[in-house]
Amino acid sequence: MNTENHNTEYKRIWKDEYLKWVCGFANAQGGKIYIGIDDDMSDIGVTHLHQLLEDIPNKIVTMLGIVPSVSHIERDGKDIIEIDIEQSNIPISYKGTFYMRSGATNQELRGLALQQFLMKKFGRSWEDMPCYGATIDDIDPEAIRYFLKKGIKEKRMSPDAENSTPEEVISNLGLMEDGVPCNGAILLFGKHPQRRFVTSAFKIGRFGSTNFDLLSQEIVDGNLIQMPERVMRVLGEKYLIRPIHYEGLQRIEPLELPEEALREIICNSIVHRDHQGTWTQMSVYSDHIRLWNEGKLPDDLSVEKLMGKHTSQPRNPKMAEAFYRAGFIEAWGRGIEKIVNGFKTDGLTPPTFSVEQGGVTVHIPREKFVAINMGGTTDINQFKGSGSTDTKSDQKPNQTEPKPNQNRTKTEQKNRIVELITANPTITRAELSKELNLHESSVQRRLDALVKEERIRHIGPTNGGTWEVIDQ
């Protein structure tokens, strides 16, 4: 016999409290309990064998409503009782409490874990539960048209689908019940999904040298079907760089990371997350990006298996189907392969995946950004997005394009920003850019530096609010 594991338990003697363990096995994948064997695998044997062979199955049937196989086996002359419990198709409780076998432990299910367990046992998922109070008027027709246009373009939908109504689209995805849009429909196509599901937005933060050094942040909200495009746009404009090079006379500005692979990462984080949990969070550092979304991997899928060929097991299968039909993700568990190949094709180190804090983390190296800064590039105004330097190999220093506002030092520029904020606390980045004759990304870096130096602070939402000058 093996040591205790997810489907085996050893007990020296029988106690009625072990009905909890029987309940846990029935709610999980089934298992066996051996009575008369100590934890160190030594054979103790049982007394009153025949009485136990009668009492144990009767108590299990009476208290749990299931019929196990209880039998007598003999080991080294000792009488051992084997209780074989099959997996139950319906939830089993012991005195009103539900238990679940997890690893070598028996866990009591509560709160969200209990809710998810019950829905799974009844063949339901959170995404296809009716969103009570919602109507078809809460669905954005523009989001529906966007979805259909993408699907037809990818040839994953028939051209005839172009004229489908919102009701038809949602019903075909299995996300409407008795005329009520389900949770997944509101998230995918809702006009204002965050009014009902606050944490369905996507958080992006730019950090300095430590996890506590938050320089700026962005919250991307709205429906999920258009969220990947919005997230990619924000990253390209504010957080990532576009190193410039030339092919002949053509100026090329690719993103520092392979865009298709990055989009696949973002789409997977959105569609596979546990939407009853907290926000998807992307932390951008100078040398890497950390993307975390809540939701554990399925019990039989480890990170190692995730990196190889594996069966697709989406947490939200109907929402995943919508993303697949729109051409945003791959089916058959090929998403990770696509991501890794995308980075390798660009000569970059592929991302790594890990399970932590009840969710999945993707660690994405920023090798191009690091390489540029190690090469001596400290003022990165000439990059697109968060800044860059023209990387044309045969360009000499005196051929560099003139920098905007080059007659002012960074210190003078920051001092001028403080003066402008003092005069107008609601001044926008675009207005500062015009006043200083600086690119908006350069203005943002000056603002970030001033915040870090504790000379100014921002009050209110990222898009809006006011600036305040801190007395020195």
C-alpha positions as CSV (number, residue, x, y, z in Angstrom):
1,M,0.0,0.0,0.0
2,N,1.1,3.6,-0.7
3,T,1.2,6.4,1.8
4,E,-1.8,8.7,2.2
5,N,-2.7,10.7,-0.9
6,H,-5.7,12.3,-2.6
7,N,-7.6,9.0,-2.7
8,T,-6.2,6.9,0.2
9,E,-6.6,7.4,4.0
10,Y,-5.4,5.2,6.9
11,K,-7.0,5.1,10.4
12,R,-6.1,3.0,13.4
13,I,-9.7,2.6,14.6
14,W,-13.1,3.6,13.4
15,K,-14.7,6.7,14.7
16,D,-18.0,8.1,13.5
17,E,-16.3,11.5,12.8
18,Y,-14.6,9.7,9.9
19,L,-17.9,10.0,8.0
20,K,-16.5,13.5,7.1
21,W,-13.7,11.7,5.2
22,V,-16.2,9.5,3.5
23,C,-18.1,12.6,2.5
24,G,-14.9,14.3,1.2
25,F,-14.0,11.3,-1.0
26,A,-17.5,11.1,-2.4
27,N,-17.5,14.8,-3.3
28,A,-14.0,14.5,-4.9
29,Q,-12.8,11.7,-7.1
30,G,-13.6,8.8,-4.7
31,G,-11.1,6.9,-2.7
32,K,-10.5,4.2,0.0
33,I,-10.3,4.4,3.8
34,Y,-8.4,1.5,5.6
35,I,-9.3,0.9,9.2
36,G,-6.7,-0.9,11.3
37,I,-3.6,0.6,9.7
38,D,-1.6,3.3,11.5
39,D,-0.2,6.5,9.8
40,D,3.2,4.9,9.6
41,M,1.7,2.0,7.6
42,S,2.0,-0.5,10.4
43,D,-0.8,-3.0,10.6
44,I,-2.8,-2.7,13.9
45,G,-5.8,-4.6,13.0
46,V,-9.4,-4.1,14.3
47,T,-11.4,-5.7,17.0
48,H,-15.1,-6.5,16.7
49,L,-14.6,-7.1,13.0
50,H,-18.1,-8.4,12.2
51,Q,-19.8,-5.6,14.2
52,L,-17.9,-3.0,12.3
53,L,-18.6,-4.6,8.9
54,E,-22.3,-4.1,9.8
55,D,-22.2,-0.7,11.5
56,I,-20.0,1.2,9.1
57,P,-22.1,0.8,5.9
58,N,-25.3,1.4,7.8
59,K,-24.0,4.6,9.2
60,I,-22.7,5.8,5.8
61,V,-26.1,5.1,4.2
62,T,-28.0,6.7,7.0
63,M,-25.9,9.9,7.4
64,L,-24.7,10.4,3.8
65,G,-27.2,8.6,1.6
66,I,-24.5,6.7,-0.3
67,V,-23.7,3.0,-0.5
68,P,-20.0,2.2,-0.2
69,S,-18.2,-1.1,-0.6
70,V,-17.1,-2.2,2.9
71,S,-15.0,-5.4,2.9
72,H,-12.6,-7.4,5.1
73,I,-9.0,-7.9,4.0
74,E,-6.2,-9.6,5.9
75,R,-2.6,-8.4,6.1
76,D,0.1,-10.2,8.1
77,G,-2.6,-12.0,10.1
78,K,-4.3,-8.7,11.0
79,D,-8.0,-7.9,10.2
80,I,-8.3,-4.8,8.1
81,I,-11.4,-3.1,6.9
82,E,-11.4,-1.5,3.5
83,I,-14.1,1.2,2.7
84,D,-14.2,1.9,-1.0
85,I,-16.1,5.2,-1.8
86,E,-17.1,6.0,-5.4
87,Q,-17.3,9.6,-6.7
88,S,-20.8,11.0,-6.3
89,N,-22.6,12.8,-9.2
90,I,-24.5,14.9,-6.7
91,P,-23.2,16.9,-3.7
92,I,-23.0,15.0,-0.4
93,S,-23.1,16.7,3.0
94,Y,-22.5,15.4,6.5
95,K,-24.8,17.1,9.1
96,G,-25.4,19.9,6.6
97,T,-21.7,20.6,6.0
98,F,-19.9,19.8,2.7
99,Y,-16.4,18.3,2.7
100,M,-13.9,17.8,-0.2
101,R,-10.8,15.7,-0.4
102,S,-7.8,17.8,-1.5
103,G,-4.4,16.2,-1.6
104,A,-4.0,14.2,1.6
105,T,-6.4,16.5,3.6
106,N,-10.1,16.8,4.1
107,Q,-11.4,20.4,3.6
108,E,-14.6,21.9,4.7
109,L,-16.2,23.9,1.9
110,R,-17.4,27.4,2.6
111,G,-18.3,30.6,0.8
112,L,-17.1,30.9,-2.8
113,A,-15.5,27.4,-2.8
114,L,-18.9,25.9,-1.7
115,Q,-20.8,27.9,-4.3
116,Q,-18.4,26.8,-7.1
117,F,-18.5,23.2,-6.0
118,L,-22.3,23.1,-5.9
119,M,-22.6,24.7,-9.4
120,K,-20.1,22.2,-10.8
121,K,-21.9,19.2,-9.3
122,F,-25.2,20.4,-10.9
123,G,-23.5,21.0,-14.2
124,R,-23.7,24.7,-14.0
125,S,-21.0,27.4,-14.1
126,W,-21.1,31.0,-12.9
127,E,-21.0,32.4,-16.4
128,D,-24.3,30.7,-17.4
129,M,-26.3,31.7,-14.3
130,P,-29.0,34.3,-15.1
131,C,-28.0,37.8,-14.3
132,Y,-31.3,38.7,-12.5
133,G,-32.4,42.3,-13.1
134,A,-30.6,42.4,-16.5
135,T,-32.5,42.6,-19.8
136,I,-31.5,42.6,-23.4
137,D,-31.4,46.4,-23.3
138,D,-28.2,46.0,-21.1
139,I,-26.4,44.4,-24.1
140,D,-24.4,46.8,-26.3
141,P,-25.3,46.4,-30.0
142,E,-21.9,47.8,-30.9
143,A,-20.1,45.0,-29.0
144,I,-22.3,42.4,-30.7
145,R,-21.4,43.9,-34.2
146,Y,-17.7,44.0,-33.2
147,F,-17.9,40.3,-32.2
148,L,-19.6,39.2,-35.4
149,K,-17.2,41.3,-37.6
150,K,-14.2,39.6,-36.0
151,G,-15.6,36.1,-36.2
152,I,-16.6,36.5,-39.9
153,K,-13.2,37.9,-40.7
154,E,-11.5,34.9,-39.0
155,K,-13.8,32.6,-40.9
156,R,-15.0,31.1,-37.6
157,M,-18.5,32.3,-38.3
158,S,-20.7,32.2,-41.4
159,P,-21.1,35.5,-43.3
160,D,-24.8,35.1,-42.7
161,A,-24.3,35.7,-39.0
162,E,-23.6,39.4,-39.8
163,N,-27.4,40.2,-39.5
164,S,-27.9,38.3,-36.2
165,T,-29.7,40.1,-33.4
166,P,-28.2,40.4,-29.9
167,E,-30.8,37.9,-28.7
168,E,-29.7,35.4,-31.3
169,V,-26.0,35.8,-30.6
170,I,-26.4,35.4,-26.9
171,S,-28.7,32.5,-27.2
172,N,-26.4,30.7,-29.7
173,L,-23.6,31.1,-27.1
174,G,-25.9,29.5,-24.5
175,L,-25.8,32.7,-22.4
176,M,-29.5,33.5,-22.1
177,E,-32.1,31.7,-19.9
178,D,-35.8,32.4,-20.1
179,G,-35.2,35.7,-21.8
180,V,-32.7,36.9,-19.1
181,P,-29.0,37.4,-20.2
182,C,-26.6,35.3,-18.1
183,N,-23.6,36.7,-16.2
184,G,-21.3,35.8,-19.1
185,A,-23.4,37.7,-21.6
186,I,-23.3,40.9,-19.5
187,L,-19.5,40.6,-19.1
188,L,-18.9,39.9,-22.8
189,F,-21.3,42.4,-24.4
190,G,-22.8,44.5,-21.6
191,K,-23.0,48.3,-21.8
192,H,-21.8,48.8,-18.3
193,P,-20.6,45.4,-16.9
194,Q,-18.6,46.9,-14.0
195,R,-21.9,48.3,-12.5
196,R,-22.8,44.7,-11.7
197,F,-19.3,43.1,-11.6
198,V,-16.9,45.7,-10.2
199,T,-13.8,43.6,-10.4
200,S,-14.2,42.6,-14.1
201,A,-12.0,45.6,-15.1
202,F,-8.3,45.1,-16.0
203,K,-5.7,46.9,-13.8
204,I,-2.3,48.1,-15.2
205,G,0.4,49.6,-12.9
206,R,3.8,51.0,-13.7
207,F,6.3,50.3,-10.8
208,G,9.7,51.6,-10.0
209,S,12.4,49.6,-8.3
210,T,10.2,48.0,-5.7
211,N,6.6,46.7,-5.4
212,F,5.7,49.6,-3.3
213,D,6.9,52.2,-5.8
214,L,3.7,52.7,-7.9
215,L,4.4,55.4,-10.4
216,S,1.2,55.4,-12.3
217,Q,-1.8,53.2,-12.9
218,E,-4.7,52.6,-15.4
219,I,-8.0,50.8,-15.1
220,V,-9.3,49.4,-18.4
221,D,-13.0,48.7,-18.1
222,G,-16.0,48.0,-20.4
223,N,-17.1,44.8,-22.0
224,L,-14.7,41.9,-22.2
225,I,-15.0,41.2,-25.9
226,Q,-13.4,44.5,-26.7
227,M,-11.1,44.6,-23.6
228,P,-8.1,42.9,-25.2
229,E,-7.9,45.6,-27.9
230,R,-8.2,48.4,-25.3
231,V,-5.5,46.8,-23.1
232,M,-3.2,46.4,-26.0
233,R,-3.7,50.1,-27.1
234,V,-3.0,51.4,-23.5
235,L,0.1,49.3,-23.3
236,G,1.4,50.4,-26.7
237,E,0.7,54.1,-25.9
238,K,1.8,54.4,-22.3
239,Y,3.7,51.4,-20.9
240,L,5.7,49.6,-23.6
241,I,8.3,50.9,-26.1
242,R,8.5,50.7,-29.9
243,P,12.2,50.5,-30.9
244,I,12.5,52.2,-34.3
245,H,14.5,50.8,-37.2
246,Y,14.6,51.1,-40.9
247,E,14.2,48.6,-43.7
248,G,15.4,50.6,-46.7
249,L,13.6,53.9,-46.5
250,Q,10.7,52.4,-44.5
251,R,10.5,53.3,-40.8
252,I,9.5,50.3,-38.7
253,E,8.1,50.6,-35.2
254,P,7.3,47.1,-33.8
255,L,6.3,46.7,-30.2
256,E,9.1,45.5,-27.9
257,L,7.1,42.3,-27.3
258,P,5.6,40.1,-30.0
259,E,2.1,41.5,-30.3
260,E,0.2,38.3,-31.2
261,A,1.7,36.4,-28.3
262,L,1.1,39.3,-25.9
263,R,-2.5,39.5,-27.0
264,E,-2.9,35.7,-26.5
265,I,-1.6,36.2,-22.9
266,I,-4.0,39.0,-22.2
267,C,-7.0,37.2,-23.7
268,N,-6.3,34.1,-21.7
269,S,-6.0,36.1,-18.5
270,I,-9.4,37.7,-19.2
271,V,-11.4,34.7,-20.3
272,H,-10.0,32.0,-18.0
273,R,-10.1,34.0,-14.7
274,D,-12.4,33.5,-11.9
275,H,-14.8,36.4,-12.4
276,Q,-16.1,36.1,-8.8
277,G,-12.7,37.1,-7.6
278,T,-10.6,40.2,-7.8
279,W,-9.2,42.2,-10.7
280,T,-6.8,40.9,-13.3
281,Q,-3.6,42.8,-12.5
282,M,-0.6,43.7,-14.8
283,S,2.5,45.1,-13.1
284,V,4.9,46.7,-15.4
285,Y,8.6,47.0,-14.3
286,S,11.6,48.1,-16.2
287,D,13.0,44.6,-16.6
288,H,9.8,42.5,-16.6
289,I,6.0,42.4,-16.6
290,R,4.0,40.4,-14.1
291,L,0.4,39.5,-15.0
292,W,-1.8,37.8,-12.4
293,N,-5.4,36.6,-12.7
294,E,-7.4,34.8,-10.0
295,G,-8.4,31.2,-10.6
296,K,-6.5,28.0,-9.8
297,L,-5.7,25.5,-12.5
298,P,-7.9,22.4,-12.7
299,D,-6.9,19.7,-10.2
300,D,-5.3,17.4,-12.9
301,L,-3.5,20.3,-14.8
302,S,-0.1,21.4,-13.4
303,V,2.2,24.2,-14.7
304,E,4.4,21.5,-16.3
305,K,1.5,19.9,-18.1
306,L,0.3,23.4,-19.1
307,M,3.6,24.0,-21.0
308,G,3.1,20.8,-23.0
309,K,0.3,19.5,-25.1
310,H,-2.8,19.3,-22.9
311,T,-6.6,19.1,-23.1
312,S,-8.3,22.5,-23.1
313,Q,-10.2,22.9,-19.8
314,P,-11.6,26.5,-19.8
315,R,-13.0,27.8,-16.5
316,N,-15.6,29.7,-18.5
317,P,-16.3,27.5,-21.5
318,K,-19.0,29.6,-23.1
319,M,-17.0,32.8,-22.8
320,A,-14.0,31.0,-24.1
321,E,-16.1,29.9,-27.1
322,A,-16.9,33.5,-27.8
323,F,-13.2,34.5,-27.7
324,Y,-12.3,31.6,-29.9
325,R,-15.0,32.5,-32.5
326,A,-13.7,36.0,-32.5
327,G,-10.2,34.7,-33.3
328,F,-8.7,35.9,-30.0
329,I,-7.6,32.6,-28.5
330,E,-6.7,29.1,-29.8
331,A,-8.7,26.0,-29.0
332,W,-7.4,22.5,-28.0
333,G,-5.0,23.9,-25.4
334,R,-2.6,25.4,-28.0
335,G,-2.5,28.9,-26.5
336,I,0.7,28.4,-24.5
337,E,2.4,26.9,-27.5
338,K,1.5,29.9,-29.6
339,I,2.8,32.3,-26.9
340,V,6.2,30.5,-26.5
341,N,6.7,30.2,-30.3
342,G,5.9,33.9,-30.7
343,F,8.7,34.9,-28.3
344,K,11.2,32.4,-29.7
345,T,10.5,33.6,-33.2
346,D,11.5,37.2,-32.1
347,G,14.6,35.8,-30.4
348,L,13.2,36.6,-26.9
349,T,13.0,34.5,-23.8
350,P,9.5,33.1,-23.5
351,P,7.3,33.9,-20.5
352,T,7.2,31.6,-17.5
353,F,4.0,30.6,-15.7
354,S,3.4,29.8,-12.0
355,V,0.6,29.3,-9.6
356,E,0.4,31.6,-6.6
357,Q,-2.0,33.4,-4.4
358,G,-5.0,31.5,-5.7
359,G,-4.3,32.3,-9.3
360,V,-1.9,32.0,-12.3
361,T,1.0,34.4,-12.8
362,V,2.8,35.1,-16.1
363,H,6.3,36.5,-15.9
364,I,7.3,38.3,-19.1
365,P,10.9,39.5,-19.5
366,R,11.5,42.9,-21.1
367,E,14.8,42.2,-22.7
368,K,14.7,44.9,-25.4
369,F,13.9,47.6,-22.9
370,V,16.7,46.4,-20.6
371,A,19.2,46.1,-23.5
372,I,18.5,49.7,-24.6
373,N,19.0,51.1,-21.1
374,M,22.1,49.1,-20.5
375,G,23.4,50.5,-23.8
376,G,23.4,54.0,-22.2
377,T,20.0,55.2,-23.3
378,T,18.7,57.2,-20.4
379,D,16.5,59.8,-22.1
380,I,14.1,57.7,-24.1
381,N,12.0,60.4,-25.7
382,Q,12.4,59.1,-29.2
383,F,10.7,55.8,-28.6
384,K,7.0,55.4,-29.3
385,G,4.8,54.4,-26.3
386,S,6.7,54.8,-23.1
387,G,9.9,56.0,-24.9
388,S,12.6,54.7,-27.2
389,T,15.7,55.5,-29.2
390,D,16.0,55.3,-33.0
391,T,17.9,52.0,-33.5
392,K,19.0,52.6,-37.1
393,S,22.5,51.0,-37.1
394,D,24.3,53.4,-39.5
395,Q,23.0,56.6,-37.9
396,K,25.7,58.8,-36.4
397,P,25.2,60.9,-33.3
398,N,25.0,64.2,-35.2
399,Q,22.3,62.7,-37.4
400,T,19.9,62.2,-34.5
401,E,16.5,63.8,-35.0
402,P,16.2,67.0,-32.9
403,K,14.6,66.4,-29.5
404,P,11.6,68.5,-28.7
405,N,12.1,71.3,-26.2
406,Q,15.8,70.4,-26.2
407,N,16.9,73.8,-24.9
408,R,15.4,73.0,-21.4
409,T,16.9,70.5,-19.0
410,K,14.8,67.9,-17.3
411,T,15.0,69.8,-14.1
412,E,13.7,73.0,-15.7
413,Q,10.9,71.1,-17.4
414,K,9.8,69.6,-14.1
415,N,10.0,73.0,-12.4
416,R,7.8,74.4,-15.1
417,I,5.3,71.6,-14.7
418,V,5.0,72.5,-11.0
419,E,4.4,76.1,-11.9
420,L,1.7,75.1,-14.4
421,I,0.0,72.8,-11.9
422,T,0.1,75.5,-9.2
423,A,-1.7,77.8,-11.6
424,N,-4.2,75.2,-12.9
425,P,-4.6,72.0,-10.7
426,T,-6.9,70.4,-13.4
427,I,-4.4,70.8,-16.2
428,T,-4.2,67.7,-18.5
429,R,-1.2,65.9,-19.8
430,A,-2.1,67.0,-23.3
431,E,-2.1,70.7,-22.2
432,L,1.2,70.3,-20.4
433,S,2.6,68.7,-23.6
434,K,1.5,71.7,-25.7
435,E,2.8,74.2,-23.2
436,L,6.2,72.5,-22.8
437,N,6.5,71.4,-26.5
438,L,7.2,67.9,-25.2
439,H,5.7,64.6,-26.3
440,E,3.0,63.4,-23.9
441,S,5.0,60.3,-23.0
442,S,7.9,62.6,-21.9
443,V,5.5,64.7,-19.9
444,Q,4.2,61.5,-18.2
445,R,7.8,60.6,-17.2
446,R,8.3,64.1,-15.7
447,L,5.1,63.8,-13.8
448,D,6.1,60.3,-12.5
449,A,9.4,61.7,-11.4
450,L,7.7,64.6,-9.5
451,V,5.4,62.2,-7.8
452,K,8.3,60.0,-6.8
453,E,10.1,63.0,-5.5
454,E,7.0,63.9,-3.5
455,R,6.7,67.3,-5.1
456,I,3.2,66.7,-6.4
457,R,0.4,64.2,-5.9
458,H,-2.6,63.2,-8.0
459,I,-6.1,63.2,-6.4
460,G,-9.1,61.3,-7.9
461,P,-9.4,58.9,-10.8
462,T,-6.6,58.3,-13.3
463,N,-8.6,59.8,-16.1
464,G,-9.6,63.1,-14.5
465,G,-9.0,64.3,-10.9
466,T,-6.7,67.1,-9.9
467,W,-3.1,67.7,-9.2
468,E,-1.8,69.1,-5.9
469,V,1.6,70.7,-5.2
470,I,3.2,69.4,-2.0
471,D,4.7,72.0,0.2
472,Q,8.5,71.4,0.6
